[in-house]
Amino acid sequence: MTNIHPNTDNETEKLALEGGEPVRQKALPLEFPGGHFIGPGEIAAITKVLKRKSPFRYYGFEETHETDLFEKEYAQFCRRKFALGVSSGTAALSISLAAMGVGPGQEVLVPGYFWVSTVGAIVRAGAIPVLVDIDDTFCMDPVDLRKKITSKSAVILVVHMSGAPGRLDEICQIAKENNIKVLADCAQANGSSFKGRAIGSFGDMAIFSFQLNKNMTTGEGGMIVCDDKHLYKRAFACHDMGYARDDAGRLDTSDQQYQLWGQGCRMNEISAALGRIQLLKLPQIVKNMNTAKYKIRNNLNDIEGISFRHIIDPEGDSGPFLITIFNKSEVCQQFNKALRAEGVVPPEVGLSNIPMTEWGLHIYYNNKSLTNKTSVSDDGYPWSHPANIDSNYNYSKGELPQMDDLVSRSSIMSIPSVLTEEDISDIIRAYRKVASHIFVKEKITKILSVPSTKTHPPLSITDRKSARGLNVSK
Ligand SMILES: Cc1ncc(COP(=O)(O)O)c(C=O)c1O
């Protein structure tokens, strides 16, 4: 790597925030990991579908069977028996919960760090979400999970946030001990693995999203994977018109076991054609993000004032986000502002390198429909359903103390799949520059604020280096 000076004395460089020269002038690339990789392969694949005038999965002028093929390839990729292409990750969540028979009188355990779709799917199923705290992995905390299980717990909806899972072994073990099903929301972690196993292979069912800001994209789209034929057949009926189909794709309404209600969320052939090409590129996309992320982390891990999200299996991390943790909320805000002023920002339309408090509907207490227990019908369903009356939970800030604390003093930055060595080097330099100013000031303020009758001697060079957050032993 070029141009990285881990121990450069940045003290002399004025912060951009205070009128100094910013580390970089050019915005970083936009997020959208799979989007950057859309090229001639994708164009040719969708052109083929369009030329045949057959974008619908089950009939057309000259069918291409792209969705059938995509599902086969995806099931193989996840080491699963079944894969079902759907219209979005949100649909995949709803359909999976329906396949699992989730409804009123049941509770679904979900971490407080999620996306609105995750919790929305539970409420729309008629069940009650039970928030579980997160731990240093920024995913579900197994210790809190145990405490939140009740006789109504039907599903653990584990969410592999920001590219990687948390303590998945423990969570699966708890589910097994308590005979609770696991649905894994892998929307943000496509292409990741955990201890050598594809991420989609964990849980009774797992879902993916192919929306534009995901590791691979079809614009909009999603996938459900599982090994249980019965769950698959239920999911199939629910994603379509509520019935099975025969091998020729014709509706088969004869099997009473699969006479359900459909949600009309089929995948179309254009999305599938795009997805098949993107799936081939996914390993490279993930490799790029993982490599860039760990170059950044490894070049900053000597700074005392910051730490990073705990990733249990860094090799399996798909890498789209870097979460930096500070010791105090004010320091996080101040550091982030200074880092942004150094040019560590995406173009205006992007959302990256922000304090996590600004991470919108990913944070449970920012979801007004949840905190206010909103209903789409006038009768207050599902909150008011007689079978749910005993499940009376609060969703406001303060419910998950570990998450509230972590979010208040962490920032999140996208790691685009096309970062150059220069981009990476600039990010590292900017972090170090800001750290050298902010942490030295913080330390001096601390020293000066200690009431003492003695006069402090001037700081030695070693003191000054360690006060800047630089590990002097390195
Ligand atoms: C964790 C998580 N779950 C579910 C979804 C929903 O996926 P989609 O946008 O495809 O509906 C998303 C993405 O937006 C997500 O980040």
The ligand as an ORCA input file, in Angstrom:
! r2SCAN-3c Opt
* xyz 0 1
  C     -31.379     -5.910      7.493
  C     -32.332     -5.730      6.357
  N     -33.431     -6.494      6.292
  C     -34.321     -6.381      5.305
  C     -34.140     -5.465      4.299
  C     -35.211     -5.300      3.270
  O     -34.790     -5.562      1.975
  P     -35.489     -4.823      0.734
  O     -35.036     -3.434      0.703
  O     -35.016     -5.647     -0.428
  O     -36.959     -4.961      0.907
  C     -32.991     -4.647      4.301
  C     -32.684     -3.699      3.206
  O     -33.121     -2.706      2.921
  C     -32.085     -4.763      5.372
  O     -31.008     -3.988      5.448
*
